Amino acid sequence: MGTKLTPQPNQTVLLFGGSFDPPHRGHILLPIQAQAAINADHLAYIPVANQPHKKKQTPASHRLAMLKIALTDQPNSHILELELQRKGPSYTVETLRQLKTVWGNSVTLRLLIGADQLANFDHWKDWQQILTLAQPLVMQRQGQMPLTLPAGFNQTDWEKKIVQVDRMDISSTDLRSKLSQGKSIDASLIDPKVMQYIREHALYQG
């Protein structure tokens, strides 16, 4: 994991937000593929404090610690803690406004989202302004069905925002379920060092 992120003018930062509860291999490897595909200068992970549509989350301190462990061997990846430092629900548009204020308009922001998130993008807070602050980049996994777009979204326009990534069928929800049942998790799904942290702090126990 890199040191504090300070992008230079005319550089591009690819932003990837989520609860990372827990962070798994897909969270690490797929954004790196997306970064390479668009030749972004930086990849920045943004762990959310409180997601508006999630009732229960692992404490932010644990999620942040696990993400740092998962990114230990990724020198070009960074973590931005601004949402964890902001009170209340985490809204992407507020984060983008804050980054624009800090970094200025000369830094290009790209917002990495999954195809499933695109299907509900018109329900995001101030989604129209999000498009003016950071052009979305949509991860489509190999073999995945064609994109489902919200009503009124232009198919041709959004197809230009797609990046193809490997198919990795890993779900944080499924992992939490298995962990709560005491099942073992393969190292191909979660970094063993993250698993060690989970065991040491007795996370996800049923």
C-alpha positions, -999 to +999 in steps of 0.1 A: +000+000+000+013+034-009+019+064+013-005+094+015-020+101-018-012+135-033-020+134-070-003+158-094-021+181-119-033+162-150-031+128-132-061+104-130-073+088-098-095+057-099-118+057-068-133+025-055-156+027-025-173+000-004-178-014+030-150-041+025-167-063+051-145-083+048-121-073+020-117-103-003-095-111-033-120-096-058-118-062-040-081-062-046-074-078-079-103-065-100-098-028-094-061-033-102-072-047-136-095-017-141-067+007-132-044-009-158-071-009-185-075+029-183-039+036-173-049+055-142-021+070-122-035+061-088-060+036-073-077+048-042-100+027-019-126+045+001-141+025+029-175+038+039-185+047+074-222+040+072-239+029+040-275+043+038-290+009+028-271-013+052-285-019+087-255-037+102-218-034+095-186-045+112-171-015+131-151+008+107-119+004+127-119-034+119-128-029+083-101-003+078-075-025+095-084-055+073-083-034+042-048-021+051-036-057+056-051-068+022-034-040+004+000-045+021+017-058-011+000-033-035+024-003-035+003+017-061-030+014-041-040+039-014-068+042+012-087+074+017-103+077+051-124+108+045-157+090+047-147+073+080-139+108+094-173+123+083-203+118+105-235+103+092-243+082+061-216+079+034-227+095+001-205+093-029-214+127-042-202+144-009-169+125-011-163+136-047-171+173-039-146+171-010-119+156-032-124+182-059-120+209-033-088+194-020-072+183-053-086+208-077-102+204-111-068+195-128-070+160-113-093+137-131-115+115-110-129+082-122-155+063-101-152+025-103-185+007-098-198-028-104-224-037-130-249-044-103-244-009-089-251+006-123-285-009-124-295+013-094-273+043-101-303+066-106-312+060-069-278+074-057-279+107-040-274+135-066-264+110-093-265+136-120-238+157-102-217+125-097-214+123-135-200+159-136-175+152-109-162+117-118-169+097-149-180+062-138-160+032-149-182+000-149-166-034-141-181-061-162-169-096-154-162-121-181-193-141-190-216-116-171-250-108-187-253-075-206-256-044-185-289-035-170-293+003-172-317+025-153-346+039-174-335+068-197-298+059-196-281+058-230-269+024-239-242+036-264-229+062-239-226+037-210-210+010-231-180+033-235-176+033-197-173-005-194-140-022-185-138-060-188-123-078-157-119-114-147-148-134-134-144-138-096-176-150-080-168-139-044-194-123-022-187-106+011-222-116+022-214-153+015-181-150+033-197-135+064-222-163+064-195-190+061-175-173+088-204-171+112-209-209+107-173-215+115-165-228+080-129-225+066-122-199+039-099-208+011-068-185+006-080-179-029-109-159-015-094-140+014-058-131+022-045-155+050-033-124+069-068-110+068-082-143+080-057-142+109-070-108+119-106-120+117-098-149+140-077-128+164-106-103+168-134-129+167-152-112+139-183-126+121-191-151+148-227-164+147 
